[in-house]
Amino acid sequence: MADAFEAGIRNCVEICARVERGQTVYIVTEEEAADRPVVEALTASARDRGADVHVVWGPAIPKDRSDDIPPAVLDAYDRADVLFAHYPSLKREALHPRFPGEARVRVPNRARTVSLMASEWAGFPYSVQRALATTLDTLSAPGKTWRITSPNGTDVKGRFGSRESTVAQAYFVEDEGGRARRNFPGGVHSPVVAVATEGLIVADHIAGFGSMPETVRLELVDGRVASLEGGDPEGLMRESLKSTDGFIDSWHAGVNPKTIVPPTRADDPRAWYSYSHCSPMIVHFHVGRSHAPVDVACFRQTIEIDGRVVYDEGELTIWDDPEVHRAMDISRMAGSMTVNTPIAL
């Protein structure tokens, strides 16, 4: 396990964050949210690369006061060139308005335990993950068409719009050479803007909810939800969707086939979704043009771009793309790493 753990740390610090000599690095950790050996190993690795490293521990942020961010944590976000975040109670919706022109590399790290940092998920070469994501970004050029189907009955199509999306701007930045959010181990490709969306989404999961008594069926007309059926008997899922403006802002899918999901969907649906949506087995749509959309997920999807299948029933099919193939060669990634780790859907 020691070698795998060290490989995960190296993948996080060197390949994902690209820590360099002279940078100011902060490692911000919520109390009891990460194993101390993980924080200590990240600290040592960044210092070995010549960075000035600061470690900040803070209390969990109360759910009813999501804007009550500890001053030391805000200071870290303000001062860091590179910031590793282990702060699950710090919501992106609360953080984004404070740093609309974010000018740092930010690495939200889900491999917060020793076992996760030593897993194939953390060991999956971040360079290959980025190559998969950027290849999908390139294929998803404005004006091209897309179609998504799923075993449960999803059949929806549309075109790609411009890159200017409320959701995309809140969560991702395309300029990897400058400010950027780099999820580790990750990951998903950048949200692709959806226009002229028509058809039917049969949702296998709605973010914020647990298992679904019945799938939710979203009929789309002119890019907007025209009707809703199914879900929980109380109608809470449908009400959640109705609280948005109803437009499909964007969508994206997972790109790390070795994704591991520690919590069960029944025990902790929010945490389950946070992990599981990194797997290629899930695609999710952002319903609502805001920094806090409702995520609507489908399982084992097939995705076509201008007729080319890029996901086939939850399996990536772009491994032979030149950029992906080159990244695999350079990283010396084993062929077995292209096979999805099964997750309980």
N, C-alpha and C positions, 0 to 999 in steps of 0.2 A: 504493500500500500504506500510505503514511503516514496518510492519512485513515481507512482501515479499522482500522489499529492503534489510533489515538486513539479511535475509536468503541468498540472492544473494551475499552480501558482505562476509558473513561467508563461503559460498561455495567456493568463489574465493580465499580468504586468507588462510583459514584453510585446506580445503579439496584439492583444486587444487594446490596452491603454497606451502602449508605445511610450512608456516612461523614459525620459532622457535626462542626462546630466544637467544640473542647474535648475530643474523644474521644482516648483513647490507642490507637494503632494499632500492631500488630506485624506485620511481614512475615517469616515464618519459612521459610527455604529450605535444602533439602539441597544440599550442594556438588555442582555439575555437574548438578543436576536442573532448573534453569531458566536461561533466557538473562538475563544481567545487564540488558539494555535493558528487559525486562519488569519486573524488580524495581525498576529506577530509575524507570520510568514510573508504576508503582503508587505508589511513594513520593512522587513529585512531585505526582500527582493528589490523594492524600490530604492532603498538606501544603497544597495550594492550597485545600482545603476547610476549613482551619483545624485539622487534627488534629495531635497530637503523635505523630510516626512514628518507630518503631525498627525497624531491620533486623537480623535474626539469621541467620547462616549456620552450619550445623552438619554434622557427618559423617553418612554413612549409618549406619543402625542395623543391626548384624549380624542375619541371619535367625535364628541360634541363640540370640540374646539380645534378643528383641523388647521386653523390658521395660527394657532399658538405654537409656533416653531421655536425651539430653544435658541437663544441668542448665539451660543457658541457654534451651533449647527449652521445658522445663517451666515455667520462670520466665515466659516469654512468654505461655504459655497461662493462667497464673495472673493476670497483670497486665493483659492486653489487654481493652479494650472491644470492639475489632474485631480479628480475626486472619486474615490471609491466609496459607494454608498451601501450601507447595510441598515436601512431604516424603513422597514415595511409600513410603519404608521405614518410616514411622511408622504402624503399623497401628491401626485404630480399636479393635480388641479390647484392645490394650495401653493405649490412651489413656483409654478410657471409665471404667475403675474408678478412675482417679486424679481424675476430675472428674465424679462422678455427678450433681452439681447444677450443671451447666455454666451459667455466667452471662455469656456473651459471644456476640457474633455471630462465627461461624467460617465462613470461606470457603475450602474446599479448591479450589484453582484448577488445572484441567487445562490451561489455555491458557498453558503455561509457555514456549513458544517464540514468537518474533516472528511467525512465519507463522501459528501457531494463534490468537494474539491478534488477528491481522488477518483471520481467517476469518469466514465467515458464521455459523459455530457460535458464536463469541464475540460476533458482532454481533447475533445473534437477541435481540430485546428481552427482557430478563429479566422485565419486567413482564408480557409476554404469556406467557412460560413459567410464571410464578407463577399467572396466571389460568387457564391450562390445568390446572395441578396442583390448584388449589383447587376448580375446577369438578368435577374427578374426585373429589376428597375429598368434596365435598358430595353428589354422586350416589351415593357409596359409603356411604350411611347404614346403621347397624346394622339388621339385619332384612331389608334388600333382598336380592334374589337376583342371582347372577352366573353367567355361563357363559363358558368360554374354549375355543376350538377352534383348530386349526392344520392346515396342509396335510399334516403328517407323521402326523396321527392323534390329536392331543390332543383330548379331549372331556371336560372336567371342569367340575363345577358346585358351587355351595355358597351360603352366605349370608355377609353381612358381620357381623362381631362388633363388640364394643366397641372403642374406640381403645386400650385398654390392652394393648399387645403388647411382649414382651421385645425383639424386633427393632426395632420402631418407636421405642421409647424409647432404644435404643442409637444409632440412626442419625439420627433426625429429631425435631424439636420443632415442634409445630403453631403455637405462639405466635410469629408473625413479628415482633411488636412487642417481644418480649423476647429470651430466649436462643434461638438458632436456628443450625442448620447450613444454609448456603445454598451448595450446590454450584454452581461456575461452571466453564465455561459450563453444565454440567448437561445434562439433568437428568431426574429421574424424579418421579412423584407420590409422595406419602407411602405407605408400606406399608399396605395394607388388610387387616385381620384376617379370616382365613378360618375359618369354622366349618361343620360338617356337609358337609365336602368329600367328594365322591364322583366316581368316574370314572377316567379314564386320562390321565396326563401322558406324552407322548412327548417326552423331552428331546433337544433339538438340541445342547445344550451343558451341561456341568457345570463350575462355576467351579473353577479350579485345574488343569484339564486342557486339552489341546490338541484337535485334531480327533478326532472320535469314529469308530472303526471301524464302530460300529453304534449307533443311538439307544438310549437307556435308557428302558424302559417301566416306569412307576410306577403300579401299581394302587392306588387309594385307597378305603378303606372307613372310615366314621366319622371322617373327618378325618385319617387316618393311613395311611402306606404299608403296604399289606398284602402286596405282592409286588414283586419287582424282576427285570427281564430285560434282557439286552443289555449294551451298553457295551464296554469293552476285554476282550480274552480273559483277561487276568490277573485281572480282577474288581476292580481298584482303584477304579473308579468306584462300583461297588455297595458296596464296603467303606466308602468315604467316606460314603455315604448311611446305611449301617447304624450308623455311629458316632454318629449323632444319635438323638433319641428317636422319630424317624419322623413326627412331627406336622407338617402344613403350617401354619406359624405365620401367614404372610401372603404377599402378592404385590404387585408393582407393575410398571409398564411405563414406557418412555421417553416423554418429552414434548418433546424438542427435535429437530425434523425436519431440522435442518442439522448434526447430529452428524457429526464427522469422526473416523476411526479411523486414526492414523498407523501403528501396528505391525500386522503380519499375525498371524493366529491361529496359524500354524505357528511363527513366530519367537518370539513372546512372548504365549502364551495369556492370562496373567493381565492384562497391560497391555491386550491386545485387548479383553478382556471389560470392563475398567474403563471404557474409552471407549465401546464399542459399545452397552452396555446403556442408554445415554442416548437412543438412537434409538427412535422409536415402533415400529420393526420388531421389537423384542424385548420379551417379557414374562418375568419370572423369579419363581419361587416360592422362599420361604425354608423349607427343610426343617430342622426342629429348633427347639425353643423355647429359644434361648440367644442370647448376644451374638455368637456365631460360627456361624451356620447354614451349611448348604451351599446355594448358589444353583443352581437348576435352571431353565434357560432354554429357551423355545420361540421359534421365529422365525415372522414374518409371521402373527401371531395375530389372531383376531377375538374381541372382547370385548363381551359384552352385559350390561347392568345393567337388571334388571326388564324385559327384552325390548328395550331400546334399544341399538342398536349404537354403541359409543363408539370402537372401533378396528375397521377393516375391512381384514383381511389386511395388518396393519402400518401402516395409514394412520389418523391421527386424524380423527374425524368430528364434532368438537364446535366447529368454528370459528364457527358461528352462535350459539353460546350467548351470552347478553347480556354476561356478564362478559368473556369472551374477545373478543367483537366490540368492546366498549368499549376494552379495552386495546390492541387492534390500531389503532383509530382514534387514540387518544392518542399512541401511539408512531409513527404514520405508517408502519407496517410494510408493505413491499411484499407483494403477494399471492403472489409467487413464493416467499416464505419459508415458505409452508405446505407446500411440496413436499419430500418426503424426499430428502436427499442419499443416493445409493446407497452401501451399505457391503457389503463382502464377508463373507457369512455362512458 
